[in-house]
Amino acid sequence: MRIREGYSLSLVGNDYFVLEEGMDVSDNIYPLSDIAARVWEYVMERDFRVSSVAKFLTNECDYDILTAQVNADEMVKEWLEAGFIEE
């Protein structure tokens, strides 16, 4: 999988958002948690799998492997549904 071209991560105050470039912000804004923003920065500009996201969560965010796998799967599904990433 890969982040689709035209989407970017923005920090507004203390909050992270995914924005679609060139579109009205009010229509195309998606909030991300701090952890999800760290994952976005990790996978940006590279191909990734759910397993690599889970490994990142385990190594960098101190998740246990089971929690990391569940959260990585949910995050990737949400991002696919939102259209930010492509397979």
Secondary structure as UniProt FT lines:
FT   STRAND          2..3
FT   TURN            5..6
FT   STRAND          7..12
FT   TURN            13..14
FT   STRAND          15..20
FT   TURN            21..22
FT   TURN            25..27
FT   STRAND          29..32
FT   HELIX           34..43
FT   TURN            44..45
FT   HELIX           50..60
FT   HELIX           65..82
FT   STRAND          85..86
//
